Amino acid sequence: MADWKTVVTGVVLEEKPLVYYRWEGTHEAALGQLYGGGGRIVFDDHSLETACGYFYDTNFAMITDGEVTRIKHFGLYRCSVDDIEKMKSPWSDEANALIRHRLATLRGR
């Protein structure tokens, strides 16, 4: 279990809209140690259909002991209404086929 709280967010409405955020929180297993991180999402255009970005996190309590900040990159693609309906039954054959198809056709970002 974890408890995350947004500290700050920002939106920049340029040719490629951006969302920035910063968060802090705790992990139940870490006994009160404070974690924090942030991220950036860059949309390809104003349709907000696709985006890429990264987020990062670190354990502030361990940072002086050489704790590593982990950076994770991702791509976002808007689901169709049909995709959403299929995923309402996540263990169905249709959902599994959709997942296999999406993974097989995943575009690099």
Phi and psi in degrees as GROMACS dihedral restraints (atoms count N, CA, C in turn):
[ dihedral_restraints ]
;  ai    aj    ak    al  type     phi  dphi    fc
    3     4     5     6     1  -142.2    20    10
    4     5     6     7     1   156.0    20    10
    6     7     8     9     1  -129.6    20    10
    7     8     9    10     1   109.0    20    10
    9    10    11    12     1  -110.6    20    10
   10    11    12    13     1   141.9    20    10
   12    13    14    15     1  -131.4    20    10
   13    14    15    16     1   131.9    20    10
   15    16    17    18     1   -70.8    20    10
   16    17    18    19     1   131.4    20    10
   18    19    20    21     1   -94.6    20    10
   19    20    21    22     1   -41.7    20    10
   21    22    23    24     1  -157.2    20    10
   22    23    24    25     1   146.6    20    10
   24    25    26    27     1  -135.3    20    10
   25    26    27    28     1   156.7    20    10
   27    28    29    30     1  -148.7    20    10
   28    29    30    31     1   148.7    20    10
   30    31    32    33     1  -128.1    20    10
   31    32    33    34     1   134.3    20    10
   33    34    35    36     1  -121.1    20    10
   34    35    36    37     1   118.2    20    10
   36    37    38    39     1   -99.3    20    10
   37    38    39    40     1    77.5    20    10
   39    40    41    42     1  -107.0    20    10
   40    41    42    43     1  -160.2    20    10
   42    43    44    45     1   -55.8    20    10
   43    44    45    46     1   -41.3    20    10
   45    46    47    48     1  -115.9    20    10
   46    47    48    49     1   101.9    20    10
   48    49    50    51     1   -57.0    20    10
   49    50    51    52     1   143.7    20    10
   51    52    53    54     1  -123.8    20    10
   52    53    54    55     1   145.3    20    10
   54    55    56    57     1  -126.0    20    10
   55    56    57    58     1   126.6    20    10
   57    58    59    60     1  -114.3    20    10
   58    59    60    61     1   145.4    20    10
   60    61    62    63     1  -149.4    20    10
   61    62    63    64     1   157.4    20    10
   63    64    65    66     1  -137.3    20    10
   64    65    66    67     1   137.6    20    10
   66    67    68    69     1  -138.1    20    10
   67    68    69    70     1   161.7    20    10
   69    70    71    72     1  -137.6    20    10
   70    71    72    73     1   155.6    20    10
   72    73    74    75     1  -178.5    20    10
   73    74    75    76     1  -175.3    20    10
   75    76    77    78     1  -133.4    20    10
   76    77    78    79     1   156.2    20    10
   78    79    80    81     1  -106.6    20    10
   79    80    81    82     1   135.4    20    10
   81    82    83    84     1   -57.5    20    10
   82    83    84    85     1   -38.1    20    10
   84    85    86    87     1   -74.8    20    10
   85    86    87    88     1   -14.1    20    10
   87    88    89    90     1   -95.2    20    10
   88    89    90    91     1     8.1    20    10
   90    91    92    93     1    47.6    20    10
   91    92    93    94     1    59.6    20    10
   93    94    95    96     1    82.3    20    10
   94    95    96    97     1     3.8    20    10
   96    97    98    99     1   -71.7    20    10
   97    98    99   100     1   135.9    20    10
   99   100   101   102     1   -86.6    20    10
  100   101   102   103     1   129.1    20    10
  102   103   104   105     1  -109.3    20    10
  103   104   105   106     1   159.6    20    10
  105   106   107   108     1  -159.3    20    10
  106   107   108   109     1   166.8    20    10
  108   109   110   111     1   178.7    20    10
  109   110   111   112     1  -165.6    20    10
  111   112   113   114     1  -168.9    20    10
  112   113   114   115     1  -171.7    20    10
  114   115   116   117     1  -170.6    20    10
  115   116   117   118     1   173.8    20    10
  117   118   119   120     1  -144.8    20    10
  118   119   120   121     1   131.6    20    10
  120   121   122   123     1  -119.4    20    10
  121   122   123   124     1   126.5    20    10
  123   124   125   126     1  -115.7    20    10
  124   125   126   127     1   112.2    20    10
  126   127   128   129     1   -79.4    20    10
  127   128   129   130     1   147.1    20    10
  129   130   131   132     1   -69.4    20    10
  130   131   132   133     1   -29.8    20    10
  132   133   134   135     1  -165.5    20    10
  133   134   135   136     1  -174.8    20    10
  135   136   137   138     1   -75.2    20    10
  136   137   138   139     1    -4.9    20    10
  138   139   140   141     1   -72.9    20    10
  139   140   141   142     1   -18.5    20    10
  141   142   143   144     1    58.2    20    10
  142   143   144   145     1    30.5    20    10
  144   145   146   147     1   -84.7    20    10
  145   146   147   148     1   -35.2    20    10
  147   148   149   150     1  -136.8    20    10
  148   149   150   151     1   152.5    20    10
  150   151   152   153     1  -159.5    20    10
  151   152   153   154     1   167.8    20    10
  153   154   155   156     1  -140.8    20    10
  154   155   156   157     1   166.9    20    10
  156   157   158   159     1   175.9    20    10
  157   158   159   160     1  -164.0    20    10
  159   160   161   162     1  -151.6    20    10
  160   161   162   163     1   160.2    20    10
  162   163   164   165     1  -141.5    20    10
  163   164   165   166     1   158.9    20    10
  165   166   167   168     1  -142.0    20    10
  166   167   168   169     1   156.8    20    10
  168   169   170   171     1  -149.6    20    10
  169   170   171   172     1   156.0    20    10
  171   172   173   174     1  -152.9    20    10
  172   173   174   175     1   158.1    20    10
  174   175   176   177     1   -94.1    20    10
  175   176   177   178     1   106.7    20    10
  177   178   179   180     1   -61.7    20    10
  178   179   180   181     1   -33.1    20    10
  180   181   182   183     1   -66.6    20    10
  181   182   183   184     1   -23.9    20    10
  183   184   185   186     1  -107.9    20    10
  184   185   186   187     1     3.3    20    10
  186   187   188   189     1   -62.2    20    10
  187   188   189   190     1   -34.8    20    10
  189   190   191   192     1   -74.7    20    10
  190   191   192   193     1   -15.4    20    10
  192   193   194   195     1   -93.1    20    10
  193   194   195   196     1    12.7    20    10
  195   196   197   198     1    88.1    20    10
  196   197   198   199     1    21.0    20    10
  198   199   200   201     1   -55.9    20    10
  199   200   201   202     1   135.9    20    10
  201   202   203   204     1   -86.8    20    10
  202   203   204   205     1   134.7    20    10
  204   205   206   207     1   -86.2    20    10
  205   206   207   208     1   123.3    20    10
  207   208   209   210     1   -94.4    20    10
  208   209   210   211     1   128.4    20    10
  210   211   212   213     1  -111.9    20    10
  211   212   213   214     1   128.5    20    10
  213   214   215   216     1  -123.5    20    10
  214   215   216   217     1   127.4    20    10
  216   217   218   219     1   -98.6    20    10
  217   218   219   220     1   152.7    20    10
  219   220   221   222     1  -152.8    20    10
  220   221   222   223     1   163.4    20    10
  222   223   224   225     1  -124.1    20    10
  223   224   225   226     1   146.3    20    10
  225   226   227   228     1  -121.8    20    10
  226   227   228   229     1   137.3    20    10
  228   229   230   231     1  -135.8    20    10
  229   230   231   232     1   130.6    20    10
  231   232   233   234     1   -69.5    20    10
  232   233   234   235     1   135.4    20    10
  234   235   236   237     1   -78.5    20    10
  235   236   237   238     1   152.0    20    10
  237   238   239   240     1   -82.1    20    10
  238   239   240   241     1   165.7    20    10
  240   241   242   243     1   -60.4    20    10
  241   242   243   244     1   -38.8    20    10
  243   244   245   246     1   -63.0    20    10
  244   245   246   247     1   -41.8    20    10
  246   247   248   249     1   -60.0    20    10
  247   248   249   250     1   -43.6    20    10
  249   250   251   252     1   -61.7    20    10
  250   251   252   253     1   -43.6    20    10
  252   253   254   255     1   -61.9    20    10
  253   254   255   256     1   -43.3    20    10
  255   256   257   258     1   -62.4    20    10
  256   257   258   259     1   -38.8    20    10
  258   259   260   261     1   -79.4    20    10
  259   260   261   262     1    -5.5    20    10
  261   262   263   264     1   -67.0    20    10
  262   263   264   265     1   -18.4    20    10
  264   265   266   267     1  -120.1    20    10
  265   266   267   268     1    77.6    20    10
  267   268   269   270     1   -62.4    20    10
  268   269   270   271     1   -18.0    20    10
  270   271   272   273     1  -103.4    20    10
  271   272   273   274     1     8.1    20    10
  273   274   275   276     1   -75.1    20    10
  274   275   276   277     1   162.2    20    10
  276   277   278   279     1   -61.0    20    10
  277   278   279   280     1   -38.8    20    10
  279   280   281   282     1   -62.7    20    10
  280   281   282   283     1   -43.8    20    10
  282   283   284   285     1   -64.9    20    10
  283   284   285   286     1   -43.9    20    10
  285   286   287   288     1   -62.6    20    10
  286   287   288   289     1   -39.5    20    10
  288   289   290   291     1   -65.8    20    10
  289   290   291   292     1   -40.2    20    10
  291   292   293   294     1   -63.2    20    10
  292   293   294   295     1   -44.2    20    10
  294   295   296   297     1   -61.7    20    10
  295   296   297   298     1   -46.8    20    10
  297   298   299   300     1   -60.0    20    10
  298   299   300   301     1   -42.2    20    10
  300   301   302   303     1   -64.0    20    10
  301   302   303   304     1   -46.9    20    10
  303   304   305   306     1   -61.2    20    10
  304   305   306   307     1   -42.4    20    10
  306   307   308   309     1   -64.7    20    10
  307   308   309   310     1   -39.1    20    10
  309   310   311   312     1   -69.8    20    10
  310   311   312   313     1   -27.4    20    10
  312   313   314   315     1  -108.9    20    10
  313   314   315   316     1    13.0    20    10
  315   316   317   318     1   -61.2    20    10
  316   317   318   319     1   127.1    20    10
  318   319   320   321     1   -87.3    20    10
  319   320   321   322     1   138.8    20    10
  321   322   323   324     1   -70.5    20    10
  322   323   324   325     1   149.4    20    10
